[in-house]
Amino acid sequence: MTAVNYSDALNNFEGFRDTAVRDFETIIVTRGPNENVVIMSDGISREGRIPRRKDVLFHAAD
């Protein structure tokens, strides 16, 4: 699982999209209190797949 702020997600959307699909990584976009959104491959929800590597939490500062 990766967490990034809204600005980073907007500026690097293609990269995060590719990471979600290629690595089955869940990307959390932090926007504000109770306003987070998630980018994830439909393969995760459809097939119940989980990433094969350890979960990593990364929070980018503004």
Secondary structure, DSSP 8 states (H G I E B T S, - for coil): -EEEEHHHHHHTHHHHHHHHHHH---EEEE-STT--EEE--HHHHHH----SS-----B---
